[in-house]
Amino acid sequence: MAIRQSGLPPCVSQRLEFASAILGLPVALLLALAAAGCASPGVPIARKPLVPQPVTNLTATQSGNSVLLAFAVPRISVAGAPLDHAPTVQIYREFESSSAANEAQPAQASHPALLTTVPSELVPRYVTQGKFRYSDPLNAADLTDHPNTVVVYSVRSRASEKKISAPSNLAELHVYPAPEPISDLSGQVAPAAIVLIWSAPPRTPVGPTPPIAAYRIYRAESQEVPSSAGTDVSALGSPANRASTPQASTPLPGLPPAPPALKTPLVKIGESASPGFRDAGIELGKTYVYSVRSVFDYSGTTIESSDSNFVMVAPRAALPPAAPMGIIGVLVPAAANTVAHVDLSWDVSQEANVAGYRVYRSEQAGVQGTLLTPQQLLTPAFRDMNVTPGHRYFYTVAAVDRSGNESASSPAASISVP
């Protein structure tokens, strides 16, 4: 046939012969069809899945009995194409012996276990100040089943189900049992100062708390005001029990606990060797948020607990009540069923807004000393059952009004215990 002799490829000639025999089309039209070639039109070309660039800035730090992870979420693929949405994040964890950790760091963890997967749509909830932040709480078993170990973390991400990114850099650190967070922090307004009071934490997750090296006091300015009407102090509860974002009714797993709405970040303003701190660097009219963390030394490594419950204090420009007068102290010797103790009494305050009294004890004249009554007294009397023979004590009393303003100290009553 003429079509076979046209010099066209055999596949094209076969197509034209078929069309001529079946459809009766002229040769000229058939030759035009030959320009379509032999390939099937419209065959889809498979698109390669986007693979996010591996994370290179993963860090891990211990905060209390949790490990805080931070890294920048990948925004582009390994080919340089921008990702159109946040990738799904997968976090891996493993425990290694301390000796293995001292060797050259491997390129990736040997047998990492998948700790958690954060879906793409939830990733923005974990990002603050440009970093993805995740809190991994360690339980007692994590701390006791892996003695003398380091914990090693790595991260991978995926933009599609077809392929996952390469592992991130490894972030490793020694972890130690930290004191449990302080849960009874309270604040009191005193003349030109805010007085903080708390109790020493009794335990770590694995046993009694070792000797506390210090307490670190943190303060920030708040955007809120105390919620309790008529007071300057509001207890905000444990940070772990507060919703971390306004749209979240309950915190997401691993989402670091957030303090209340703050105008400034929490910063350390001082340390104390015992449970108690007096913050004289305040301004009337501002609202402050406080947290306290206990610190102890573990073989040269300083470990800090997580935040205590937060306390909000708003000192007001109100005049404090007058100092109590007529304080009298009497030493009551030990009897058959009673140890030696000191009975104190003073004149009832004549000011209508006085809500109670606070008693302080010192072993140095002119020094206010330690608060003996965390819960203020409603009556003008107090019994000190914790006196030591051979010591001399100086007792003072302060009145507190309904706004929490504390008076100046009364004249001291001096008592010597033989």
BELVEN-V288079 format. One line per field, one symbol per residue. ss: DSSP state (h for helix, s for strand, l for the rest). phi: phi as a letter, one per 40 degrees, with the letter a starting at -180 (. if undefined). Layout:
# BELVEN-V288079
ss = ???
phi = ???
This chain:
# BELVEN-V288079
ss = lllhhhlllhhhhhhhhhhhhhhlllhhhhhhhhlllllllllllllllllsllllllsssssllssssssllllssllllslllllsssssssssshhhhhllllllllllsssssslhhhhhhhssllsssssssllhhhhhllllssssssssssllllllllllllssssllllsllllllsssssllssssslllllssllsslllllsssssssssllllllllllssssslhhhllllllllllllllllllllsllllssssssllllsssllllllllsssssssssssllsssslllllssssllllllllllllllsssssllllllllsssssllllllllssssssssslllllllsslllllslllsssslllllllssssssssssllllsllllllssssll
phi = .cccccgcddccdccccccccccgcccdccccccccgccccgccccccccbccccbbcbbbcbgbbbcbaaccdbbcccgccccacccbbbbaabbcccccccdcccaccbcbccabbcdccddcccbfgbcbbbbcccccccccbcfbbbbbabbaacaccabccccccbbacbbcbdcccbbcbbbcbdfabbbbabcccabcbicccdccabbbbaacbccbdcccgbbbbccgccccbccbccbcbccdgcdcbccdbcbccbcbibbcbciabcccbbcgcbbbbabbcbabbfgbcbbccccdcbbbbcbcbccccccbgcbbbcbccbdbbccabbbaaccccccccbibbbbbabbcgbcgcccbdccccbcaabccbbbdgbbbbbbbbcbcccgcbccccdcbbbbbc
